[in-house]
């Protein structure tokens, strides 16, 4: 029972702590989301950085990671973002493994308590006889209480572990969407500016080659 009490205290502690840490507004601050959505050109980067610094969160750190490597190619920036994202997701999942362990541990502790209680009860019966049946029923009831306590601890831990795991997955998808949209708009704007001149030069070069081709036969005919 002492082990079950310690397990229940640990479970409640991590349930409350993860509930506070995985709040939507804490992981994805609305101000940072708005700044990322409003980003359209390089001049907006200052406001986006300011919002990320003012509201520290997992999303803020991921966007700052993208912003710090904008001079890199998109592939290199994406690789750096994935590395940082794995670190942030591991931070969000911190404590969930404890709840997962408690889900399997609590019923086993309850079963151990029941078996130990029954062994003690029947050992006493072999020494002192059956005695009163009410005493025997009371002893069996006390032994089964540990199984009940283990299940009462494991069931809430299982529910919250499943809920928090799904919530971390949803938050990760949302952060991935926001960061991918930020990178896409940034590199599309950069690519549009870089491809204008080469495209223009290609057209001019093609026209010049056509004119040269047309002029050469004319000169040969005149010379003939």
VOPAGU-2260 file (C-alpha; in pm, 1 decimal, decimal comma):
REM VOPAGU-2260
SITE   aa  ch    i         X         Y         Z
SITE  UNK   A    0       0,0       0,0       0,0
SITE  UNK   A    1     287,8     239,3      70,0
SITE  UNK   A    2     423,3     175,0    -279,9
SITE  UNK   A    3      77,4     237,7    -426,2
SITE  UNK   A    4      46,1     564,2    -233,5
SITE  UNK   A    5     383,1     680,7    -366,2
SITE  UNK   A    6     279,5     575,8    -718,4
SITE  UNK   A    7     -47,2     767,0    -695,3
SITE  UNK   A    8     129,1    1083,4    -576,0
SITE  UNK   A    9     376,0    1057,1    -864,8
SITE  UNK   A   10      95,0    1005,9   -1114,3
SITE  UNK   A   11    -103,8    1307,1    -991,3
SITE  UNK   A   12     209,6    1523,1    -996,9
SITE  UNK   A   13     292,9    1443,2   -1359,5
SITE  UNK   A   14     -69,9    1466,1   -1470,6
SITE  UNK   A   15     -98,3    1820,5   -1334,1
SITE  UNK   A   16     248,5    1925,1   -1454,4
SITE  UNK   A   17     194,0    1800,0   -1810,9
SITE  UNK   A   18    -152,5    1951,4   -1817,3
SITE  UNK   A   19      -4,8    2294,8   -1744,6
SITE  UNK   A   20     294,0    2249,9   -1978,3
SITE  UNK   A   21      88,3    2131,6   -2277,3
SITE  UNK   A   22    -159,8    2415,0   -2279,5
SITE  UNK   A   23    -223,5    2525,6   -2637,2
SITE  UNK   A   24    -149,9    2892,1   -2569,7
SITE  UNK   A   25     175,1    2806,0   -2392,5
SITE  UNK   A   26     315,2    2593,0   -2675,1
SITE  UNK   A   27     164,1    2797,7   -2961,2
SITE  UNK   A   28     129,4    3158,4   -2839,8
SITE  UNK   A   29    -135,8    3345,0   -3044,5
SITE  UNK   A   30      94,9    3647,3   -3084,3
SITE  UNK   A   31     366,9    3432,8   -3242,0
SITE  UNK   A   32     116,6    3258,1   -3469,4
SITE  UNK   A   33     -18,3    3594,2   -3585,8
SITE  UNK   A   34     331,0    3730,6   -3650,3
SITE  UNK   A   35     418,0    3419,6   -3851,9
SITE  UNK   A   36      95,3    3445,5   -4053,3
SITE  UNK   A   37     156,0    3815,3   -4124,4
SITE  UNK   A   38     511,9    3753,4   -4245,3
SITE  UNK   A   39     531,5    3843,7   -4612,4
SITE  UNK   A   40     868,6    4013,7   -4669,9
SITE  UNK   A   41    1209,4    4055,1   -4510,6
SITE  UNK   A   42    1101,4    4373,9   -4331,1
SITE  UNK   A   43     847,1    4172,1   -4128,0
SITE  UNK   A   44    1125,1    3957,9   -3980,9
SITE  UNK   A   45    1199,4    4212,7   -3706,6
SITE  UNK   A   46     844,7    4198,8   -3573,7
SITE  UNK   A   47     845,1    3820,1   -3591,3
SITE  UNK   A   48    1168,7    3798,7   -3391,9
SITE  UNK   A   49    1032,3    4041,3   -3133,7
SITE  UNK   A   50     718,1    3829,9   -3087,1
SITE  UNK   A   51     922,4    3510,8   -3049,5
SITE  UNK   A   52    1147,1    3669,3   -2785,3
SITE  UNK   A   53     850,3    3818,8   -2596,2
SITE  UNK   A   54     661,6    3486,4   -2587,1
SITE  UNK   A   55     918,0    3206,4   -2536,3
SITE  UNK   A   56     775,1    2870,3   -2636,6
SITE  UNK   A   57     847,7    2566,5   -2850,7
SITE  UNK   A   58     704,7    2738,8   -3158,9
SITE  UNK   A   59     906,3    3054,3   -3091,0
SITE  UNK   A   60    1230,5    2859,1   -3069,4
SITE  UNK   A   61    1157,4    2675,3   -3394,1
SITE  UNK   A   62    1081,7    2996,2   -3583,8
SITE  UNK   A   63    1394,4    3161,6   -3445,1
SITE  UNK   A   64    1591,9    2859,7   -3562,8
SITE  UNK   A   65    1451,6    2909,9   -3913,2
SITE  UNK   A   66    1518,0    3283,7   -3904,0
SITE  UNK   A   67    1878,5    3237,8   -3794,0
SITE  UNK   A   68    1955,4    3016,0   -4094,1
SITE  UNK   A   69    1780,0    3204,3   -4372,1
SITE  UNK   A   70    2113,4    3255,8   -4548,7
SITE  UNK   A   71    2145,3    2880,1   -4584,4
SITE  UNK   A   72    1978,5    2681,4   -4860,0
SITE  UNK   A   73    1627,8    2555,6   -4794,8
SITE  UNK   A   74    1747,7    2194,5   -4756,2
SITE  UNK   A   75    2009,0    2290,5   -4497,2
SITE  UNK   A   76    1760,6    2509,3   -4310,6
SITE  UNK   A   77    1506,0    2227,6   -4310,6
SITE  UNK   A   78    1762,6    1982,6   -4169,8
SITE  UNK   A   79    1850,9    2224,7   -3890,3
SITE  UNK   A   80    1480,7    2275,9   -3817,8
SITE  UNK   A   81    1417,1    1900,5   -3797,6
SITE  UNK   A   82    1700,6    1858,5   -3548,7
SITE  UNK   A   83    1564,6    2138,1   -3332,8
SITE  UNK   A   84    1208,8    2004,9   -3366,4
SITE  UNK   A   85    1311,9    1664,2   -3231,5
SITE  UNK   A   86    1457,2    1838,1   -2927,7
SITE  UNK   A   87    1138,3    2038,0   -2871,0
SITE  UNK   A   88     912,0    1734,4   -2911,8
SITE  UNK   A   89    1123,6    1543,3   -2661,3
SITE  UNK   A   90    1069,4    1831,5   -2418,0
SITE  UNK   A   91     693,1    1818,1   -2471,6
SITE  UNK   A   92     691,7    1441,5   -2412,5
SITE  UNK   A   93     892,7    1474,5   -2091,7
SITE  UNK   A   94     704,2    1301,8   -1811,6
SITE  UNK   A   95     475,5    1099,4   -2038,7
SITE  UNK   A   96     704,9     800,3   -2006,5
SITE  UNK   A   97     651,4     812,7   -1629,3
SITE  UNK   A   98     275,4     793,5   -1678,1
SITE  UNK   A   99     325,0     505,6   -1920,2
SITE  UNK   A  100     529,2     317,7   -1659,7
SITE  UNK   A  101     266,6     384,2   -1392,6
SITE  UNK   A  102      -4,3     242,9   -1621,3
SITE  UNK   A  103     170,8     -93,7   -1617,8
SITE  UNK   A  104     319,9     -74,5   -1270,5
SITE  UNK   A  105      15,8      14,4   -1058,5
SITE  UNK   A  106    -192,6    -298,2   -1136,9
SITE  UNK   A  107     112,1    -517,2   -1078,7
SITE  UNK   A  108     174,1    -356,8    -739,7
SITE  UNK   A  109    -190,4    -413,6    -654,5
SITE  UNK   A  110    -164,7    -778,2    -755,4
SITE  UNK   A  111     153,2    -822,8    -552,0
SITE  UNK   A  112     -21,9    -672,4    -249,8
SITE  UNK   A  113    -317,3    -905,9    -294,3
SITE  UNK   A  114    -101,6   -1215,2    -327,2
SITE  UNK   A  115     113,1   -1115,0     -30,5
SITE  UNK   A  116    -197,0   -1044,7     178,4
SITE  UNK   A  117    -352,9   -1381,0      92,8
SITE  UNK   A  118     -28,8   -1562,5     169,1
SITE  UNK   A  119     -10,0   -1393,8     509,8
SITE  UNK   A  120    -376,0   -1468,8     573,7
SITE  UNK   A  121    -358,3   -1839,6     492,6
SITE  UNK   A  122     -29,8   -1875,2     679,8
SITE  UNK   A  123    -202,3   -1744,1     988,7
SITE  UNK   A  124    -494,1   -1980,4     934,1
SITE  UNK   A  125    -261,3   -2280,1     922,9
SITE  UNK   A  126    -120,7   -2182,3    1260,1
SITE  UNK   A  127    -433,7   -2067,7    1442,7
SITE  UNK   A  128    -710,5   -2248,6    1258,4
SITE  UNK   A  129   -1003,5   -2108,0    1071,4
SITE  UNK   A  130   -1142,3   -1913,5    1364,4
SITE  UNK   A  131   -1432,4   -1686,7    1274,2
SITE  UNK   A  132   -1544,6   -1664,2     914,0
SITE  UNK   A  133   -1598,9   -1290,9     950,9
SITE  UNK   A  134   -1231,8   -1247,2    1029,9
SITE  UNK   A  135   -1140,1   -1451,2     720,6
SITE  UNK   A  136   -1368,6   -1245,1     495,5
SITE  UNK   A  137   -1227,4    -922,4     635,8
SITE  UNK   A  138    -872,1   -1039,3     565,7
SITE  UNK   A  139    -955,3   -1131,7     206,9
SITE  UNK   A  140   -1127,1    -796,0     157,3
SITE  UNK   A  141    -822,1    -609,1     281,9
SITE  UNK   A  142    -600,1    -810,9      48,0
SITE  UNK   A  143    -819,6    -732,2    -254,1
SITE  UNK   A  144    -814,2    -362,9    -171,6
SITE  UNK   A  145    -461,2    -339,5    -308,1
SITE  UNK   A  146    -577,5    -466,3    -648,7
SITE  UNK   A  147    -857,2    -211,5    -649,3
SITE  UNK   A  148    -615,1      65,7    -553,4
SITE  UNK   A  149    -377,3     -33,8    -833,5
SITE  UNK   A  150    -656,8     -21,8   -1091,2
SITE  UNK   A  151    -783,8     314,1    -963,1
SITE  UNK   A  152    -433,6     455,0   -1014,7
SITE  UNK   A  153    -370,9     291,6   -1353,5
SITE  UNK   A  154    -698,5     390,0   -1521,1
SITE  UNK   A  155    -662,8     772,3   -1483,3
SITE  UNK   A  156    -293,3     743,5   -1573,6
SITE  UNK   A  157    -382,8     553,1   -1891,3
SITE  UNK   A  158    -647,7     808,3   -1991,4
SITE  UNK   A  159    -423,1    1109,6   -1938,6
SITE  UNK   A  160    -122,9     941,5   -2104,4
SITE  UNK   A  161    -328,2     867,4   -2416,2
SITE  UNK   A  162    -473,5    1219,7   -2421,5
SITE  UNK   A  163    -138,6    1393,7   -2372,2
SITE  UNK   A  164      34,0    1176,2   -2633,4
SITE  UNK   A  165    -230,9    1268,0   -2890,1
SITE  UNK   A  166    -207,1    1633,6   -2791,7
SITE  UNK   A  167     171,5    1635,6   -2839,6
SITE  UNK   A  168     120,5    1484,8   -3185,3
SITE  UNK   A  169    -136,7    1753,4   -3272,6
SITE  UNK   A  170      89,4    2031,9   -3147,0
SITE  UNK   A  171     381,1    1892,1   -3347,0
SITE  UNK   A  172     174,2    1889,6   -3667,3
SITE  UNK   A  173      60,2    2247,5   -3607,1
SITE  UNK   A  174     416,1    2369,3   -3543,8
SITE  UNK   A  175     537,5    2186,9   -3853,7
SITE  UNK   A  176     267,6    2355,3   -4062,1
SITE  UNK   A  177     352,5    2704,0   -3935,7
SITE  UNK   A  178     729,3    2660,9   -3983,5
SITE  UNK   A  179     688,8    2505,2   -4327,4
SITE  UNK   A  180     465,9    2793,4   -4436,9
SITE  UNK   A  181     722,3    3044,0   -4305,8
SITE  UNK   A  182    1006,1    2876,1   -4496,8
SITE  UNK   A  183     801,2    2838,0   -4813,7
SITE  UNK   A  184     704,6    3205,0   -4829,5
SITE  UNK   A  185    1058,4    3319,5   -4752,0
SITE  UNK   A  186    1232,4    3104,2   -5012,9
SITE  UNK   A  187     963,2    3164,0   -5274,3
SITE  UNK   A  188    1010,5    3539,0   -5236,6
SITE  UNK   A  189    1387,8    3498,3   -5258,6
SITE  UNK   A  190    1362,5    3265,6   -5558,8
SITE  UNK   A  191    1136,5    3507,0   -5745,2
SITE  UNK   A  192    1391,3    3784,5   -5704,0
SITE  UNK   A  193    1684,6    3564,2   -5808,2
SITE  UNK   A  194    1518,2    3418,2   -6117,5
SITE  UNK   A  195    1403,8    3742,4   -6281,2
SITE  UNK   A  196    1740,0    3845,2   -6422,8
SITE  UNK   A  197    1845,6    3502,2   -6555,3
SITE  UNK   A  198    1509,3    3458,6   -6725,2
SITE  UNK   A  199    1538,8    3797,7   -6890,0
SITE  UNK   A  200    1892,4    3722,3   -7007,3
SITE  UNK   A  201    1776,1    3393,3   -7156,2
SITE  UNK   A  202    1505,4    3563,8   -7362,0
SITE  UNK   A  203    1741,1    3837,6   -7481,4
SITE  UNK   A  204    2004,7    3582,0   -7575,7
SITE  UNK   A  205    1749,1    3380,2   -7771,1
SITE  UNK   A  206    1632,9    3686,6   -7964,0
SITE  UNK   A  207    1993,7    3783,5   -8040,1
SITE  UNK   A  208    2069,1    3433,2   -8169,2
SITE  UNK   A  209    1760,1    3443,5   -8392,5
SITE  UNK   A  210    1859,6    3776,0   -8540,2
SITE  UNK   A  211    2213,3    3651,5   -8606,8
SITE  UNK   A  212    2077,7    3343,0   -8779,0
SITE  UNK   A  213    1855,8    3554,1   -8999,8
SITE  UNK   A  214    2135,9    3794,2   -9090,3
SITE  UNK   A  215    2392,2    3532,9   -9192,7
SITE  UNK   A  216    2203,7    3399,2   -9497,7
SITE  UNK   A  217    2139,2    3755,5   -9615,0
SITE  UNK   A  218    2509,4    3839,1   -9602,9
SITE  UNK   A  219    2601,7    3522,9   -9791,4
SITE  UNK   A  220    2351,2    3598,3  -10064,7
SITE  UNK   A  221    2479,8    3954,4  -10101,4
SITE  UNK   A  222    2836,6    3834,2  -10124,7
SITE  UNK   A  223    2738,4    3582,0  -10389,5
